[in-house]
Amino acid sequence: MRLVTKSEKVKERLSAEFREKGVSFEVKTHAGSESFIGYVIEGTLDGIKAAIEKMEGVDRDRLVEGYTSFKESVEHVVEHLKGGENVEALLSEGPWVGEVLDQLMRASVIEYSDGTVRLKDGADVEGVKFQFKFPYDLVENPEAVEKAAKQFVFTDLTMEYEFDIGELDMGRINEAVTIAGKYFEEGPLLRVYFGLISRAIVARELLKALGNGRVEAERFVKLFTGALPVEIPTEKGSLVINSSREFIWELLRLLERRGYVRIKGGTIRKLRDID
């Protein structure tokens, strides 16, 4: 139930928005890395296309799809550069722009001045030797592929910023995920959302099961965990929630920190419900 970003700007902006809306969260910083493991073909755009057409031992359809996207990216950037373009505006289109600009810069066909990047007069883009990279999972026979491509690994050593959202209130969870939606892709965001929603549901069920008396902690956790998984019907289908005993203990400790329960002498007592 954590969101991870390597962007310090995202960390700062998301933290500011969470604080403004009163979302409970913590940010933990870790040393991390990101690696691309695959292969590279070097040559002109036409030369790369010819190499792909002859290549064996590879998922050709996906490779051609990747090459086509790369070629279109190059052509898009070059079109902007013909009349000059503000580099920040161009880079804002996506990280792929930086990769294309870097290759054009190393080929000495573009120039930069006062925030503007442009093609040099008389530059021959068709003669530029590009590097087209593709991941190893497209390769079925490495020995065949390595006749036309070289192994390529790029590792970026960087810091990671991990957001741990501590909300148990459904409304706050929805608000937090709406805010985070500006900065994270749908897939990982949905996994975090359903994790948070499921934890909030289980927290309420724990408090309901505790009742108003004091209960023996180990037995309570054992019985509660034994009753899982639980299936909750929704308008669109069902939500099935399972949990380990260790997670239930961690959730009880979170509830204790928030003042919902008291754990003492091997027993648990509910202090209040979640509003």
C-alpha distance (Angstrom), angle and dihedral (degrees) to the residues before:
residue distance angle dihedral
M1 . . .
R2 3.77 . .
L3 3.77 132.3 .
V4 3.80 116.9 -144.6
T5 3.80 127.3 -161.1
K6 3.78 132.8 172.8
S7 3.81 91.8 -158.2
E8 3.78 116.3 99.6
K9 3.81 89.1 -162.3
V10 3.80 90.9 56.6
K11 3.80 89.8 47.5
E12 3.80 92.2 53.0
R13 3.81 96.3 43.2
L14 3.80 95.6 44.8
S15 3.81 91.8 45.9
A16 3.81 90.4 51.6
E17 3.81 92.9 49.6
F18 3.80 93.0 46.6
R19 3.80 91.0 50.2
E20 3.80 91.6 48.0
K21 3.81 91.5 53.4
G22 3.81 94.3 41.4
V23 3.81 95.3 -115.6
S24 3.81 113.5 165.7
F25 3.81 109.5 -124.6
E26 3.79 145.9 138.6
V27 3.80 129.0 -148.8
K28 3.78 118.9 -146.6
T29 3.80 121.2 -169.3
H30 3.79 121.2 -145.2
A31 3.77 135.8 174.8
G32 3.78 107.4 -112.7
S33 3.76 146.1 159.0
E34 3.76 141.0 -144.6
S35 3.79 121.9 -151.2
F36 3.78 136.1 -167.9
I37 3.79 110.8 -156.9
G38 3.76 117.5 -171.6
Y39 3.77 145.6 76.2
V40 3.79 138.5 -57.7
I41 3.80 132.5 -147.5
E42 3.80 115.9 -159.8
G43 3.79 123.3 -155.2
T44 3.77 145.5 78.8
L45 3.80 116.7 -47.6
D46 3.80 89.9 -100.8
G47 3.81 90.9 45.2
I48 3.81 91.9 52.1
K49 3.81 90.4 49.5
A50 3.81 90.7 51.4
A51 3.81 91.6 49.2
I52 3.80 91.2 51.5
E53 3.80 92.0 50.0
K54 3.83 90.0 56.3
M55 3.80 96.3 40.4
E56 3.79 120.6 113.9
G57 3.78 132.0 -166.2
V58 3.79 95.5 41.2
D59 3.81 139.6 101.7
R60 3.80 92.3 -100.6
D61 3.82 97.9 -172.3
R62 3.78 93.6 55.3
L63 3.80 91.6 41.3
V64 3.82 91.9 52.6
E65 3.80 89.1 47.0
G66 3.82 90.2 53.1
Y67 3.80 92.5 46.7
T68 3.80 92.0 49.4
S69 3.81 90.5 52.3
F70 3.82 90.7 48.4
K71 3.82 92.4 49.1
E72 3.82 91.3 48.9
S73 3.82 89.7 50.0
V74 3.81 91.3 52.7
E75 3.80 92.1 47.6
H76 3.81 91.7 47.8
V77 3.81 93.1 52.2
V78 3.80 93.4 43.7
E79 3.81 90.9 52.6
H80 3.83 89.4 55.5
L81 3.79 91.4 47.5
K82 3.79 96.0 54.5
G83 3.80 91.9 80.4
G84 3.80 96.7 24.8
E85 3.78 126.2 -97.4
N86 3.80 137.2 -148.3
V87 3.79 103.2 -102.2
E88 3.81 95.1 -142.2
A89 3.80 91.8 51.7
L90 3.79 90.4 49.1
L91 3.80 94.1 47.4
S92 3.80 90.6 50.3
E93 3.82 88.7 71.2
G94 3.79 90.1 73.9
P95 3.81 146.0 -62.0
W96 3.82 90.5 -84.4
V97 3.82 88.6 71.4
G98 3.80 90.7 63.3
E99 3.82 90.7 54.1
V100 3.81 92.2 52.6
L101 3.82 93.1 44.8
D102 3.80 90.5 49.8
Q103 3.79 92.0 53.6
L104 3.81 92.3 46.9
M105 3.81 90.5 47.9
R106 3.82 92.0 52.1
A107 3.79 88.6 50.1
S108 3.83 88.7 55.3
V109 3.82 94.7 -128.3
I110 3.81 97.8 119.1
E111 3.80 134.3 55.4
Y112 3.79 132.8 -155.8
S113 3.80 127.3 -147.8
D114 3.82 133.9 158.2
G115 3.79 94.4 -13.2
T116 3.80 94.4 -47.8
V117 3.78 126.1 109.0
R118 3.80 122.0 -163.5
L119 3.79 143.4 163.4
K120 3.76 114.8 -91.6
D121 3.79 116.0 -113.4
G122 3.78 110.1 -88.2
A123 3.81 93.5 9.5
D124 3.81 113.2 165.0
V125 3.80 105.3 -143.7
E126 3.80 91.9 171.5
G127 3.80 88.2 63.9
V128 3.80 95.2 50.0
K129 3.79 114.3 115.8
F130 3.79 107.4 -134.7
Q131 3.77 131.4 -170.3
F132 3.80 113.1 -125.4
K133 3.80 110.7 -165.7
F134 3.79 126.8 -164.6
P135 3.83 131.2 178.9
Y136 3.80 124.3 -102.5
D137 3.81 92.8 -118.1
L138 3.82 88.9 74.8
V139 3.79 89.7 61.7
E140 3.79 120.0 94.4
N141 3.83 98.2 168.5
P142 3.84 114.2 26.8
E143 3.81 93.9 -171.1
A144 3.80 91.5 57.0
V145 3.80 94.0 44.1
E146 3.80 94.0 48.9
K147 3.82 90.2 64.6
A148 3.82 87.6 73.8
A149 3.81 104.9 18.8
K150 3.79 137.3 46.7
Q151 3.77 126.7 -134.7
F152 3.79 111.5 -100.5
V153 3.80 130.0 -169.8
F154 3.78 123.9 175.6
T155 3.80 119.7 -173.9
D156 3.79 122.9 -172.8
L157 3.82 113.0 -162.6
T158 3.77 106.1 -153.2
M159 3.78 145.7 141.3
E160 3.80 122.6 -89.8
Y161 3.79 124.5 -148.2
E162 3.78 114.2 -152.2
F163 3.81 119.0 -161.0
D164 3.79 114.2 -154.4
I165 3.82 108.4 -167.5
G166 3.79 110.1 -153.3
E167 3.81 100.7 -171.1
L168 3.81 122.2 132.6
D169 3.80 95.8 173.7
M170 3.82 113.4 96.9
G171 3.80 94.4 -142.1
R172 3.80 92.9 50.3
I173 3.80 90.7 47.4
N174 3.80 90.8 54.3
E175 3.80 90.5 47.7
A176 3.82 92.9 48.4
V177 3.80 92.6 50.0
T178 3.81 91.8 46.8
I179 3.80 89.4 54.9
A180 3.82 92.9 44.9
G181 3.80 89.0 51.1
K182 3.81 88.4 77.2
Y183 3.80 91.0 63.5
F184 3.82 109.0 28.7
E185 3.78 135.5 58.0
E186 3.79 120.2 -105.3
G187 3.83 97.8 -110.8
P188 3.82 100.5 58.6
L189 3.81 90.4 34.9
L190 3.81 92.4 56.3
R191 3.82 91.2 49.9
V192 3.80 90.2 52.8
Y193 3.81 91.6 44.9
F194 3.80 94.9 53.9
G195 3.80 90.1 43.2
L196 3.80 90.9 54.6
I197 3.81 93.0 44.2
S198 3.80 91.4 48.7
R199 3.81 92.2 49.0
A200 3.81 90.4 50.0
I201 3.81 91.1 50.7
V202 3.80 92.5 48.8
A203 3.81 90.6 47.3
R204 3.80 90.2 56.6
E205 3.79 91.4 46.1
L206 3.80 90.3 51.1
L207 3.79 91.5 53.3
K208 3.79 91.4 45.8
A209 3.82 91.2 50.4
L210 3.81 92.2 49.1
G211 3.80 92.2 61.0
N212 3.78 117.4 -175.6
G213 3.78 101.7 -53.8
R214 3.79 135.6 75.9
V215 3.83 115.3 -91.6
E216 3.79 134.6 -167.1
A217 3.81 104.7 -98.8
E218 3.83 103.3 -144.2
R219 3.80 94.0 46.0
F220 3.79 91.8 46.1
V221 3.81 93.0 52.0
K222 3.81 91.6 46.1
L223 3.81 93.2 50.9
F224 3.81 93.9 43.6
T225 3.80 93.5 49.2
G226 3.80 90.4 46.1
A227 3.81 89.8 58.8
L228 3.81 91.3 59.3
P229 2.98 144.5 134.3
V230 3.80 98.4 60.4
E231 3.81 123.7 -169.1
I232 3.79 118.5 -145.2
P233 3.82 118.2 -166.5
T234 3.81 117.3 -135.5
E235 3.80 134.5 -177.2
K236 3.81 90.5 -98.0
G237 3.79 100.6 37.1
S238 3.78 133.4 -63.8
L239 3.78 140.4 -45.6
V240 3.80 115.3 -143.7
I241 3.80 116.4 -163.0
N242 3.79 126.2 -166.8
S243 3.80 129.5 171.2
S244 3.78 142.6 -177.3
R245 3.79 122.7 -122.4
E246 3.81 89.1 -113.6
F247 3.79 90.9 57.6
I248 3.82 92.0 49.3
W249 3.80 89.4 52.8
E250 3.80 90.7 49.3
L251 3.81 90.4 49.3
L252 3.81 91.0 50.0
R253 3.80 89.4 52.3
L254 3.81 89.0 51.0
L255 3.81 89.5 50.6
E256 3.80 88.8 50.2
R257 3.82 91.9 51.6
R258 3.80 88.9 50.9
G259 3.78 92.6 50.4
Y260 3.80 98.4 -110.8
V261 3.83 97.7 115.9
R262 3.79 139.7 14.5
I263 3.80 120.0 -138.0
K264 3.79 113.4 -163.9
G265 3.79 137.1 146.5
G266 3.81 93.5 0.6
T267 3.80 93.2 -53.7
I268 3.79 136.3 101.8
R269 3.81 128.1 -145.8
K270 3.79 127.1 -175.5
L271 3.80 114.3 -126.1
R272 3.80 100.3 -178.7
D273 3.79 143.5 -19.1
I274 3.79 127.7 -105.6
D275 3.79 108.2 -97.0
